[in-house]
Structures are given as C-alpha cells and as structure tokens.
Amino acid sequence: MYPLRTFAAMIADSGRGNAYVEAIAAAVRPGDVVADIGCGPGLLSLLACRAGARRVFAIEPDECIQLAREAATANGLGDVIEFFQSDSSRTELPERVNVIVSDLRGVLPLFRDVIPVLEDARQRFLVPGGIMIPLRDILKAALIEAPEYYSELTSPWERKLAGLDLSSPLSQILNQLHKANFADEQLLSAPLDWGVLDYTVGAQTHVAAELNFDVIKAGTVHGICVWFETKLFQNIGYSTGPGIQSVYGHMFLPWLKPVSLEQETKIHVSLHADLIASEYVWRWDTTIPGTSGEPAIRFAQSTFQGTTFSLQSLRRQEMSYMPTLSEVGQAELWILERMKGEATLQSIAEGAFAQFPGLFTSLARSIRLGRGTVEKAFSLKSP
C-alpha cells in the first residue's frame, strides 16, 4: 500500500513509533495471539513477539511482505510469525486473536476503505473482549492562516503566461484536499473535535459535524486544517496536530478565497466526509458573517467539484449503459480464458501476439500485457 520511503518515514517518526512500542507492550500478554493488519515491513509484528505473543499473523497484500519475512528471520522469529500475502478481507486465520494491531492511515484515518477493513477484521478475527490497537481516532479541525502554502496552490493558475489565461483549473484546485505541514501559531481558532472513530465497536465511514469556530486572533484565514489524535491503548497515544512533525502531516481544505477576519468573529462550517466505493468524498460549506452592512460570505465546496469528469466517463456510470470490450479488453479476456494452469505465460503471450496482430507491435508487448493480466487475476483470487 505504501512505498518503502513512507515506511521508513513511519519508523523514523519517534512520536508514532514510541507510542506503538508502549501500547503493544502494555496490551499484548504472554501467550496471546496477534493479527497485524497491513504489516508492511513487519515492525508491529516484531513488537508483538517481543511482548510475548505466542503467535502472530502478519497480513499484507503488497510484495513488501517479503521484507517482513526477512526481518522475522533476522530476529529469530520466523517460527512465531505466520505470513499471509493477501487482503485481510479475503484471509482466513486458523484461530481467533486476542489483539489486532494496525496503522493503515493516510494523512487521516479516513483513508480509502480502511475502516471497513478494520471492522471486518474485528468481527472475524478478534475474540470477544479482545483489544484493537488503535482503540479510537479523534478528528480535529481549526481555521488556519497559510499565505505561502495557499499561494503555492493558486498563483501558477492566476498569473498570465505569454498573455494566456490559465485560470480554469483554479476552482478545481480549491475543491481538493492537500497535504501540508503547519505550525501551531498559524491556527486562528481553537481546535474542535468533529468526529470520533471508535474501532472497538465499529467506526462509521460517514463522519459529519456542524462546527462553530471563534476566531482567537485577527488574521487572514485561508482554509481549514484537519488532523487526528489517537488512543492506541489505555492512555497511550499521540497527536498529529500543527506544530508536531509527523509522518502523517495535516490535511488542508482551502477556501475559495482568503478572508481577513477580526478577533471573536464566529465562523460556521458544515464538514462532511463520506466513503463512496473506495474513496472519500469531502464537503465543507462555510458561512462567514457580514460586517458593516456587507452580506455574509458563503463557500460551498466539495472534492466532487475538484474532480474532472468527461461526458463519456459519466455516461459509463449510468446503469443503462451497455459496455463493450475494447481490443485490449478482448485480448485480456482471451488471456484469462487460457489461465487454467495448463499453459505457460510464454505460450499464452505468443498466442495473444498471433491472435491480435493489430494490437501488439512486438512479442514483448504481448508478454507485458500477459503479466499485467496475471497480476490482476492474482489480486482478485481468493486465498
């Protein structure tokens, strides 16, 4: 799921790392069975072993699981950790576990289909009364002053290059989420809680709140900063808030334009995040009261507006649409039909090359498509 550099940054994040070390040591008892969901290079699995786990099930669909196997062997734990290269939702464990550990977040815990994955693991893997690490994540939000970062997002589209108007993508940019790193002094309001993800009872994929911010010092607001605080186990946890350098960073929801505000101004924000298929759609509607006879300012923003859709792609989403295979699709179907464990990739690629001469300019291209089709089929195959 993550590139190796990201795993390295996660290990180097001492706030996160020390908290997981402490939480796993406190939660895992000698003889416990532990499941590590999305084990990556295997650090949390190794920590569970060190805490006395009798058995650890390390689950990871990515090829980086090989690094976890090597780490287990290097630490003399190859006979304690059992590896499953698969999505956890398609994994069957030989026994239920006492503890589930994971860190599947992006900038925020609202990341792809992670919440349903963890809920599936809780229901199918965890013994009654078992422990989830993390226990819960608390979502936080505040108004932020970020002139330099905002300018980085907007100024390329506002300037005229050779007299050309390039501003059409600007609205799209301002309706997208952006990862940033902010300092505590950039906050122009106190942080507010806007959602709690309680993994012990099943976190919800829809999170929404009506937030009323009070401006604590005069300044120019450029948008909303969102982060999280976590409770891993008991009182052990950490924050990713502004001023804290962490691997997660902060989520920035820009306003359509910066607004200068006086101290004690009250700002209303309706904040929503909804999981649609495997991605989140965000909406942030802002109301800023008018002053000196001026009307209120209202921004209605969403990541849906920040997405480019062609008319053709929208039509393909209609239930009445009748799909047909492209030539590449026909070639992939031809290849899939021959994946019965009776032919080598070489022979299948040679057959595809002969069957679709207009598609492949060389046998090497046919081999690449064959390998890609095999990988797709492998990712869909049940363990």
N, C-alpha and C positions, 0 to 999 in steps of 0.2 A: 504493500500500500504506500509506503514512504520510501524515498530514495535513501541510500546509505548515509549521505551527508546529513539528512534530517535525523536519522537515528543517532549519529554522532553528536549532533546538537542537543538531542534529548538527554543523552548520557552526560554531556558537559553541563547541563542546566542543574546546578547544585541544589537550588530550592526544590525543584521537582524530584531530583534523584534522592536527596536525603529524606524527603517525606515518604517516598515509596519504600526506602530501606527500613525506616522506622515503622511504618504501617504494616508491612509484611512480617517483620519480626514480631510485632505485637499480636497480629491476627492469626498467624499460622502456628498451630500446635504440633509437637512431635507426633507423628503417625497420621497427620492429616493428608488428604488427597486434594490437589490444587489443579485448577484449569487456568491456563494463561491464554486469553483470547487475543489473537493478533500478536504473537510472541516476538516477531521481528528477530533480532539477533540473540534473543533469549535472556536478557538481563533479569526480568521479573521471575522467570522460571528458576534461574540460578539462585536468586534471593529466597524463593520459596523453599528450595532444597536446603539452603543454609539455615533456614528457620526450623528445619526438622521434618519437612514434608516426606511422607513415605513414598508418594508417587506424584508426579507432575505430568499433566497432559498439556503439551505445548502445541497450539493450533495456529497455523499461519498459511494462507494460500500462496504467498509470494515465494519466489526462489530464495529469498534471504533466509529462509528456514534452515538452509544448509549451514549458514554461519552459526545458527543456534546449535545445530548438531555438533559442529566443531568446538564451540565453546563448552558444551556439556562434556565432551570427551577430554578437552584440555583441563577441565576442573574435576575430572574423575567422577562425573555424574551421569555418564551415558546409560547406566543401568537404572537410574531413577526417573529420568525424563523420557516420556514416550511422545514422539512427534507425529503430528497429523498435518500433512500439506493439503489443506482444504479450507473452504469457508466453514466457519463453525456451524452455520445453519444446516450444512449438509454432512456434519460429522456426528457419528455415534460413538460415545465413550463406553468403555467396558464397565464402568461403575460411576456412581454419582460422586460429587466432590464436596468438600467442606468449605472451600474458599474459591472464588473466582476473582482473578486479577486482570486488569486491562488498562490500557491508555490508548484509546482509539480516536482521540480528539484531533480536530484540526486547530484553527485559531480558537474555535469554540467547541464545546461538546455537541452542538447542533451541526453535525458533520455527516453528510451522506446518509446511509441507512444504519448508522452505528447504534442508535437507540433500539430499533427493532432487533438487531443482532444481539445486543446485551440482554434484552428481555427474553429472547428465545433461549439464550444460554442459561439464564436464571431459572426458567421454567423446566428445562430439560436436563440440566446438568447438576444443579445445586440441591443438596439435601435440605429438608425442612429446617429452618433456623440457621442455614449456612450464611456465610459472610460474602458480601460483594465489596470489592475494592476497585474503584471508589464507591463510597456509600451514596454520596449525592454531590451534585454540582449546582452552585448558585450563580445565576446570570446577573450581571451588574451593568448599569448604563449611566452615563453622565454626559453633559454638554462639554464640548471641547473646543478650544481655540488652537487652530493649527494652520496659520497662514502659509508657511512654507510648503507643507505637505499638500494643502489644497491647491496651491499654485502649480505644483508638480503635476497634479491631475488635470488641471484645466488650462493652463497657459499655452501648451502646444496647440490647442484647438482654437484658442482665442486670437492668436496672432495671425496676421495675414502674410503668407509666404509668396513672394512674387506677385502680390496683389490678389491672391486667390483666397476665397472664403472657405475655410476648412472646419467650420464650427458645427457641422451637422452631427458629429458623434458626441458633442458635449453633453447633451441631455442623457445619452446612454451611459456615459461615464459617471454622471452624477446619480444614476439609479442603480449603481453596482456597489458591492461590498469591497472594501480594500483593506489589506493587512498593513498595519503601521506599528510604530513604537513611539509612544507618547510619554512625556514627563508629567509627574503629578501636578506641577504648577500650571500646566495647561488646562486643567479642569476648571470650568466656570460654574459648576454646580456640584452639590454633594452627590455621591453615587446613590443610585436607587436599585433595589432588587426588583427584577422584573420576571423572574422565573426560577423555579426550583426543579431540578431533575433528580428524583429520588429513585435510584436504581434498586433499592431493597423491595419496593412494592411495584415497580414497573414505571419508568419515566414515560411521560407523554411526548409525542412527536410534535404536537401543536403547542406553542408557547405564545402567550399574548398578555399584554398589560396596558393599562391606561396610566401613563406616568405624568406627574406634575412636578417639573423641575423649578427650583428657585435659584435665580442667578445670584451667586455669592460674591461676585466682584464684577465691576464693569469691564467689558471687553467685547470682542467680536467673536461670535460663535460661528464655526464653520461646519458643524455637524454633531453627530453623536458617537461617542466612544463606547464600545461594548467589550466586556471581558468576563472572566469567571473566577470564582473561588471554589475550592473543592475541599470536601471532607473525605479523606481516604478511609480512616478507621478511627473510632473514638474521637479525640480532639486533634488528630494528626491531619494536616492538610497544607495547602499553600494557596497563594493568590497570584494571578497574572495581571494585576491592575497596573495603571500608569505609574511610572517610576520604578517598576520592577522589571528587570531584564530577564525575560524568559524565552524559551524556545517557541512559545505559542504566539507572542505578540498580542496586538489589540486589533479589534475589528472597527473600522471607521465607516460610518454611514453618513455621507456628505449631505449637506443641504443644497438646494438648487442655487442658492447664493448666500454669501456671508451676511450676517446681520449683527449690527452693533447694538448692544443691549446694556441697560443700566442695571445696577445692583438692585436686587429684590424683584426684578421682573419675573413673572410666572409664565412658564412655557409648558404647553400641553403636548405630549407625544403619544400617539397610539402606535404601539410597536407589536408586530406580529411576525412569527416565523412558522411556516408550515411545510412539512415534508410532503413533496409531490413526487411520486415514483421514488427515485433515489437521490433527489436533490432538494434543497430547501428553497422556498420562495419567501422572500422577506418583504414586509411593507412597513414603512414608517411615515405616518401622517403627522405633521407638525402645525400647531397653531400658536402664533406669536401675537399678543395683544397690540392693538394700535395705540399710538400716543399723540397727544396734541392734535386731536381731530383726525389723525391718519387712520385708515382702515387697518384691520388685522391682516397679518401676513399668514398665508396658509400654503404649505407644501404637501403635496400628495405624491409619494414616491414608492417605488417597488422594484425589486430585481426583475420582475416580469417586463417592466418598461426598459430595463437595461439589457435586454436580450434581443438579438437581431433574428427576426423570423422572415423568411421569404414566403410569398404566397404559396409556392409549390410545397414547401415543408409543412405549412399549416394544413393544406389540403390532405396531406398524407396522414394527418392525425384524425381525420374525420372517420367515424365508424362506417360510413357509406363508401369510403374509398376502396377501390379494388386494386390491390397491389400486384405488380408483375415483377418477375426477376429480371435484373439487368444481365448482361453477358457474364459479368463477374459472378453474380449470384448463381447463374446457371452452372458456371464452372465449379463453384464451391459445392453446389448440390451434387454435381457429378462426382466430385472427390469424396464427399460424405457418404454417398451410396457405396463406395468401394472400401470404406473403413470398417471391415468386418474381421480384421485380424488375419487376413489371408493374403494381403499384398503389401509389399514394402512401399515406403514413401517414394523411393526412386521409381518403381514401376508405375505408381499412381501418377506421379508428375509427368513421366514420359507419355502416359496415356492421355492426360489432360492436354499436353502440348500438341499431340496429334489430333485430339478431338476439337480443340479450339484454336486453330492456326491464326485466326484474326486477332486473338486476344494476347497471345504470348509472342514476343519477338525473339525469345531465346528459351532454352530449356531451364536456365537459371531462374527466369521469372516464374515459370511454372512451378519450380521447386519451392520458391518463396511463398507463392500462394498456397501450395500444399501444406507447408509448415505452418503458415498462419491459420489455415482451416483446422489443422490438428490441434493447435493451441486453443482455438475457440471451442472445439468439441471437448477437449480435456477440461476446460473451465466449467462446462455445463454438465459434465459427467458426475453422477453421484458416487461417493466413495464406496 
